């Protein structure tokens, strides 16, 4: 049914409940399910033709059977004697077979058949005589076939209450459809309609209508004639506006308008007072629709993937709201009044520009589904917000009862191939040295002494600008392959990555090992990370050679990014194709893509691919050539790092306020006797937390912050290592390599 977002929504429960009700009605009927002997259960319309069609024989003495299920048998014809042997049959299921037309034998059942399911076959036409004979039908399912049209005789089925013709090739509906006065449910989604069928306006009893994924482009003004409508699906219908008459559908309870081109709602939209669920995702709203605010009975509201910049304070008037999705907009802040929506159970805010959450945000204690990633959060800190509402509540309580401490500190990681010059560059940057300068240590002379080489992971504190309080914790990650296995533990969000390349030895053929592999490693661990490419040993290259090598690195990075993005797009497309075929089709053959994978897991995978596509590495251009002999080039590199670090939108963490207790906890970890130990157990840290005034529930957030800022290595996501954490990163020096 309907649009791309619909599968995630609670509204599908309505359809599932309807199916359950139908099963309960059948539960008292005598039922029989048959499978073809030697046949192909699970063989459906999408399977490759077999030269030997399965044969199915009806057993004797089945005259009292009321429900017969012949689905999933790969049948091209119905068994002999179907009409004469089943005088009491009321429900016939022929779904997932290979019928090219409606079997004539079905006509013999017309005087008592009330339900017929011929979905997921290969129907290209319906026999007029067969349809005319089905006078008693109340439910007809023709979905997932290849029908280009419907016969006029369909309008003669005066008792029909439910009709599903979705996923066909219909370009119009017969005029006789307007005669189905008892029709309550109609599915016409995923067809080729180019206008709203006016025949439907005569169906006064219609309660559920799905015309999604048709190119309607507009709705008639007199759609208000469908006064009984409770559920309406218009997803992906290419709608740009709604007519005023739409607002007279006073019985509407669930409305799907996602994946359209709406920019505003009619002022009278607020008249839809019975509306409980509304999906406006993937439209073009730049302002929160004011017409929604008087809808006091609204329980679910979806406004994902629009262009909203703010949320009005009057949203607190939606007191019954249980679900609110505002992800992937441009929202910069939330109103304080949002904390009054205490009934919220789902709150999705990811992919916005929110830096600060309102005070008392922890009051939203009933929120179970909470998504906030991809926001430049400062207060509370990102790692606190990612843990959920209880941690936000604990943090805000902690901040309210303690003296805040401002701690601007940025984690800076130097990475690159062995002998790229990382360690020498670190010394020159952090110690304000110039290589080869008079009075420097012999180990810093170059040549003839070899440059210093890092052992493991070396950590250095660097006060870059005391007047501005700008501090870095510099990690020099050894380029030796033997250390690759532990390096991912040190890659974390909120850090600045400096990829060091030796320009003196660089060749285009060495790009994958000296540049490309490191970008892949960082991108896999920290999507959207900020990377600065620094070329060392620039003094050993001629001017033209230097320019050519820097341009080649820049060109190959662009080609690699393009190749990776295209690969992710192909993977996402495969998932889309798998989702287009429902779960039963995917489970029919182990050779099918994503065999047996549920729709829910496929949507998660699609979301992950989309996330990686939307969060590519932020690679600062161009390549910055540096010689450790040239103080001007070194200062230019420092200035570059300073300007990037002070960019509020890139590194918001440098501008946040932390509880004093977090700073105390950090200081306790680096005091004797724990300062002499390579690692601490969880209980050791819990004891230090109590000394800092942090209970166990509040300790988690503090340790996560110390991990992200580079002071501790905290294996939070590893059950095997969690009892032996945190590991003190300051011990990870050359003298005590990990």
N, C-alpha and C positions, 0 to 999 in steps of 0.2 A: 504494500500500500504506500503510495505517496512518496514524499520527498526524501532526500538523502539524510536529513536530520531526524526523520520521524522514528527510526528504529530505537533511538536513545530515550524516547519520551514516554512518560507514564501513560499517555493517551492510548498506546497500543494495548494497555490492559483492558480498555473498553472492548476492543476487538477480540482479545483472548477470552474475556468474560462471556462474550456472545457465543464464541465457539463452545465454551464449557456448558453454557445453557443448552445449546443444541445437543451436546452429548448426553446431558441429563435427560432431555426429552426422549432420546433414543434408548436410554438405558433399560427401559421397560419393554423394548421391542426385541423380538427374536432375531438374532444377528448371525451372519455367516461370512467368514473371510476365506477366500480361496487363492492358492498360489499354483501356478502351472507346474506340473511334474516335469523336472528337467528344464524348467524355464529359467528366466533371468530376473529374480526379484531385484527390484531397484532399477530395472531397465526402463527408461522413460523416453520422452520425445527427443531428447538430445543425444541419445545413444546411437552408435553406428548400426546400420541395418544388419540383421543376421539373415542368412539365406534360409534358415529354418525357423519360422515363427513359432513361438511356444503354443502348444495345444492345451486347452483346458476343458475338462469334461465336468458337467454339473452332476453332482451325486443325485441318487434317487430320493424320493420322498422329501422334497424341500418345499412343498407347496405352502407350508405355514411360515416360511422365512419372510420377514418384513424388512430386513436390512441386509443387502448383499454387497460385499466389498471385493471387487475384482481388480483393484489398483495395483500398480507396480508389477505387472506381469508381461509387459511388452506385447500386448495383444494388438492384432490388426483387425480381428473380427470377434464378435461376441460368441460364446459357446452356443451350440445348437440347442434349440428348445428353450431358449431364455424366456420368451414371451409366454408360452403355453404352460411351462412348469411352475411359474411363480405367480399364482393368482392373488397372493396376499402382499406382494412386494410393495413397499412404500418408499424405500430409499435405495438408490443404486449408485455405487461409486465406481467409476471407470477411469479415475485419474492416473497419470503417469503410465500411459500405454502408447500405442502408435496409431491410433485411429486418425484417418485422413478425413473422415466425414462422420456424421452422427449415425450410428448403426441403425438401420431400419427396424431391427427387432425391438428397439426401445419403444417404437410407436405402439406395439402391442401391450405395453404396460401403462399406457397413457391414462386409462380410466381409473387407476388407483395410485400411480406414482406421484409422490409429493416432493421428492428431493432427488436431484440428478447432478452429479459431479463428473464433468468430462474435462477437467483442467489438466494442463501439462500434457497435451497430446499434439497432434499435427493437423488439427482441423483447419481447412481452408474455406469450408462452406458448411452451412446447416441445411439439411433437407427440409423444404417447406412443409412437406406432408408429415414428416416426423415431428416437427415443432408443433404443427396444428393439432396433433394427436395428444400432446401432453397437457391436456386441459386442466388437470388438477394440480399441476406443479406449484409449489410455494417457494422453492429455493432452487436456483439454477446457477451452476458455476461453470463458466466457459473460459476462464482466465488462462494465460500462458499458452495460447495457440497462435494461429497465423491467419485469423479471420480479417478480411478486408471490409466486410459489411455484415449486417444482420438482416434476416428476412423480416418482411412486414408482418408475417404470421406471429411473430413474437408478441405483438400487441394484443393478441387474442387470449393470452394466458391470464385470464382475469383474476386468478387467485394468487398470482406471483407476488411474493413479499420481499425476496432477496434475489438480486441479480448481480453477478460478478463477470464482467467482460474485460477486465484489466489485462494489460500486457498482450495486446493483439495489434492489429494494423488498421483499426477503424479510422476512417476519415470523416464519417458522419454517422448519425443514428437514425433509424427509421422514424417517420412521423407517427407511426402507430404506437410508439413507445409511450406517448402521452395518454394512452388508454389504460395503462397499468395503474389504476386508481388505488390499489392496495399496496403498492410497492413502498417498502420502508427503508431498504438499504440498496444503494446502487454504487458499484465500483466501475469506473471507466478510466482509471488512471493508466498512464503509460500507453497511450494510443497516439493517433496522429490527427486529433481534432484541431481545427484552426479557429474555432469560435465556440462559445458556450452554447450547448444544444438547447434551443428554445423549447423543444418538446418537453424538457424536464420541468418547465415552469408550470405545467398542468398537474404535476404529481403532488397534490396537496398533502398526502400522507407521508411523504418522504422525510425520514429522520436522519439518515446518514448518507452523505454523498461524497465521493472521492473522484475528482477530475484532475488530479495532480499530473504533472509531467505531460501536459498537452500544451500546445502553443495557442492558448486562448487570447492572450494580449488584452483582454478586457472582459467585463461582466455587464450583463444587461441591467438597466435601471430597475426593471420590474422583477429582479431576482427576489424582491421582497415577497413575491407570491409563495415562496417556499417557507411558509410561516412555521411549519412543524420541524424544520431542521434543527437538530441538536449537535451534530458532528459534521463539520465541513472541512474537506482537505483540498487546498488550492496550492500546494507546494509546486514550485517550478513551473508555474503557468504563464510566465512572462508578463505578469501584471505590473502596470506602472501606477495605476490609481484604482480606488474603489468608488463605485457610484454611491450617491447619498442613500439610495434605496437599500443598499447593503445593510445599513444601520437599523433597518426595520425587521431584521431577522431576530426577533426578540427571544426566541427559544434556544439560540445557540449556546452551547456549553463548552465545546471544544472547537478551536479554529486554527488551522494550519495554513500560514501564509509565508512560509520560509522559501528561500531561493527565488525571490521575485525582484522587481526593481522599484519597490515602494520607497518613497521619500517622506510621505506624510500620511496621516489618517484623517478621514472626514471628522469634522467637529462633533457630529452626532454619534460617533463611534461609542461614546460613553453611555449610549442608550442600551448597549448590550449588557444589561445588568446581570444576566444569568451566566455570563461567561466565566468559566473556571480555569480553562487552559488556553493559552494564546502563544503561538510560535511565530515570531517575526524575524527569525534569524536570517542571515545572508540577504539583507536588503540594503538600502542606501540611506538609512536614517542618520542624519547628522545631529539631531536633537532628540532627546527622549520624548516620545509622543505624549503630549499633555492630556490627550483624550483617554489615556489609560488610567490616569490617577483617580477618577471617580469610580472605577470598577472595584468596589469594595469586596466583592465575592471572589476575586481572582486568586487562584491557588498556585498556578504555574505560569511563569512568564519567561520566555526565551527571546533574548535580543542579541544573540551571539553574532559576530562577524558583520557588524555595521560600522558606522563611523561616529559613534557617540563620543562626546568629549566630557560630558558631565551627567550626573544623576540628580534629579531635583529633590529637594528636602521633603517635598510633599509625598514622596514614595512611602513614607511611614503610614499613610492612609490606607495602604494595601495590607491591612492587618491580618488577613487570612493567608497571606502568601507563604507557601511552603517551599517553592522552588524558584530560584532567580538565577538565570544565566546571562552574564554580561561580558563574556570572554571575547577576546580579539576585537576590541574597539580601541578608542583613543582616550579613554577616561583617565583623568589626571588625579582626581580625588573623589572620595565618597562623602556624602553629607553625614553629619553627626547623627541625623535622625534615623539612619539605617539600622542603628542598634536597637531601635524600637520594634523591628520586625522579629520579635523573639520566637515566633513559630517556625522560622526558616529551618529547613532540613537540608537543602542543597543550595550552595552559593558558589558560583563559578565565575572567577574574575581574572583568569590567566590571560596573558597577552595584552595588557593595557599599559598605562604609564603611571600607575599609582605608586607614590613614594611613601605616603604616611597613611596609616589606618586610623580611624577615629578613636578617641578615648572610649573606654568601656566597650570596645569591640568584643571583648570576651563574654559579654552578655548573651551573645548568639550561641548559647551552649548546646542547642539542639541540632546544629549543623553537623551532619555526618559526611556529606559529599562536599569537599572543600578543595578548590583548585585556585592557586594564586601565583604559580610560577610565571616567569617572564614579565615581571614588573620590577622597576628600579626601587625596590623597597629599602627604606632607610629606618623607619620607625613603625613597628618593631623591626628588628633586623630580619633579613631574608630567611636565614636558617631557622629562626623562630616561627615565622609565618608558615614555612613549608611543613612544619610538624603538626599544625592544626590549631583549632580554636582554643582548646584547653591550654596549650603552651602560650598562645597570645595572651590569654587571661592571666596566666601566671606571670608573664613578663610585665604586663601593664601594672599588675599589683606590686611587683618588685620595684618597678620604676617609681611608682607613687610613694613608696615607703623607704626609699633610699636616695642618697645624694648622687646625682648623675655625674658621670665622668666622660669627657670627650676623649676619644682615643683614635685619632687619624693614623692609620697604619695600613700600608698596601703590600701585598705579597707580590714579589717580582721573581719570576723564574727564568733562569738562563739555561737554554737547552740547545743542543746541536751535536753534530758528529764529533767523534774523537779528534783532538788536535785542531778544533775550530778556533780556539783562542778565548774560550769562555772565562777561564780562571784569570788569565791576564787582564781581560776586560773588566772583570769584577774588581780586581785590585785597583785598577786605574780609576774606576768609577767611584768606588766606596772610600778609597783612601786618598783621593785627590792626587794620585800619582801620575807622572808622565813617564812611560817606559824609556829607559836609557838615560834619564836625567841624572845629573851629577848628584852624588850623595845618596842614591837609592841602593837598596840591598842588591847584592850580586845576583840573587835569584831573579831579580826583575830586569837585569840587563839583557838586551836582545839585539843582535847577537853579541858574544858567542854563546852565552849560557842559554840552555833550552828554557822555554817558558814554563811556568808552573803548571802542573797537571792536577786536577781535582781527583780525590779519592772518594768514591761513593757520592754522597750528597752533602755538600758543604753549605752551612747556613751562616749568614752574616747580617747583623743589624746595621742599617745605614740611615743616619739622620741626614737626609738630603738637604733640608732647608729648615734650620732651627727657628727662624723668624716666623715661618708659616706653620711650624709644627708638622712638617711633612716627613714621614718616616717610612722606610721600606724594610721588609724582611726579605733578603736576597737569597734565593736558592740556586746554587750552582750544581746542576744535574750532570753527572759524569756521562760522557758520550760513549764509554765502553759498553759493548753489547751485553756484558755480564750483568749490568745494572738495569737493563730494560724491564725486567720482571717487576721491580719495585717502584719504578718511576711513576706509573699511573696513580699510586697512592698519594703522590704529592701534587697531582694536577687537580685543581679545585676551582669552582666558580669564583668570580670576584678578584682574580689575579691578573697581572699583566705579564704576558709571555714575550720573551725576547729570544728569537731564533737566530743563533750566531752561525754565520757561514764564512769559511776561510776563502776569501776571494783569490788569494795567491794560487791555491790548488784547485779551485772550482773549474769544472768543465761541464758543458751541457749534458753529457751522458751521465754525470754523477748527480744530477738533480734529484732523482728518486730517492737516493740514499742520504743525501746531505740536506735536502729541503722537504721534498714531498712526503716522505714517511713520517717526519716529525709533525707536519701539518695534519696528516691523517690521525696521528696518535692523539694530538690535542683535541681535534675536532670530534673524535669518537668519545672522548672522556668529558669534554667541556664544550658543547656546541655554543656558538656565538662568542667564543673567547676572543680577547683582543690580542693580536700578535704583531709585534714589531720585528721586521727583518733587518739585521745588522750585519754588514759585511766587514770582516776584520782583515788585517794585513793589507790595507789599501795602499800603503806606501811601497809595497813590492810589485804593484801593477802600474803599467803605463796608463796615461789618461784615457786613450781610446779603448784599451783592453778593459779598464775599469767600467767604462760606460757600457761596453758590449756585454760584459758579464752581468751587470745589474739589470740591463734590459732583458737578457735571457731568463734570469730568475723571475722577473716580473711576468714575462710572457708565459713561461711554463706554469707558474702558479695560476694564471687565468685559465689556461687550457685544462689544468687538473680540476679546478673548481667547476668548469663547464662540464667536464666529463662526469664528475661525481654527481652534479645536480641532475644531469640527464639520466644517470643510472637510478637515482632515487625516484625520478618521475616515472621511469619504466616500472619500477617495483610497485609504486602507488597505483599505476594503471592496471597491473595484474591483480591487485587487491580489489580494485573497482570492478573488474570483470568477474572476479569470484563472487563479489557481493551481488552482482546482477543476477547470478544464478543462486537460487535459495539453497538452504542448508541440505535439503534432501537431494537435490541435484549434485551438489558437491560430494555428498556421501555415497553416490551411486557407483563410483569407480575410483579405485586407488590411483589411477593415472590422471585424475582431475587435479588441477592446481588447487592447493589448500584443501586437500581431501580431509573431510571430517572436522575442519576448523569452524567453530561457531561464528555467527555474524558478529557477536560481541567482541570476540578476539580479533576478527578481521578489522573491525572498526578501530580497535586499539592500535593495530599494526599500521593502518592507514594514517591514523593521527600521529603516530611516531614518525612515519616517513614525511608527513607534511611538516611536522615540527623541525625535522632536520633540514628540510628544504627552506623553511622560513628563517632558520637560525644558522646561517653559514658563518664561518669564521670571519671576524672583523680584522682583516689584514691591512695594516697601515702601509700606505704606498707613498713614495717609492722605497726601494732598498736604500738603507742609510750606510754608506761606506765610512769606515773609521780606521784611523791608524793610532795605536796607543802611543806613538811618538809625537803626535800633533795635539797640543792642548786645546786648540780651537775646535777640532773635530770632536774631541771628548766632551767639551762643553756644549757643543751643538747636540750631542746625544743626550746629555743630562737635561738640557732644556726641553728636548722632545719628550723624554720620559716624564718630566714635571708637568708639561702642558696636558699630556694624556691623563696622568694620574689625577689632576685637579678638575677634570671634566665631570661635572655632577651627573650627567646622564649616563656616562660610561661606568664610573665608579662611585655610585651614591654612598657606599659604605663608609667612605672617608669623611662623610659629613653628618654622621648620625651620633646620637647620644646614647651611651650605654649605662646600665646600672653600675654603681660603685662596687657592688658585690662581685661583678664579673672581673673587674680589675684586681680586686683582692684575691680572687681565685687564681688568676694568672700568677700573681706574685707568690702565692703559697706554693705553687707547683715548682717554682724555681728557687726555693729556699731549702737549705739542708734540713733533713737528710735526703729528701726526694730528689733534689737537684743532682745528686751523684748517681742516681739510678738510670738505667737505660729505658726502663718502662715501669709503669705503675698499674696495679690492678684496678678494676672498676671500684672496688670497695675502698682502696686507698684514695681515689679521687672523690668518692662520696664523703669520706671523712674530712677531706680538705674543703669540700663544698659546705659541710655543716659549719666548719670554722669561719667560712666566708658569709654564713647566714643563708645558704641556699639549701632548700629541701631537695629530695631526689627528683621530684617532678620538674623543678626549676633548674636543676643541675644540667639536664640534657641540653637545654638551649644554650647555656653558657659554654659547655664543652664543644658544641657544634660551632659556635662563633670562634672559639680559640683554634679549632681545626681549620676553618675557612680563612682565618686571618694569618695562618702560618705558624702559630706558636706550638701547637700540639698535633700529633698524628692520631686521629680518633677513628677507630674502625667501627663506626656506628652500624654499618650495613652488613657486617660479617659476624654471624652468630658464633663462629669458631674462635674469632679473635676478640670478641667484645668483652670477655672476662679479663683480658690482659691489655686494657687500654685505660687512659691514653698513653701513647708513646711520646716522649718528649723530643721534639724535633731539634731542639738546640743541641742534643747529643749526637745528631746525625752529621758530624763534622768529619773532616779529613782524618783526624787523629782517631776517630772511632767510626769508621764507615759502616753503613748498614749492609 
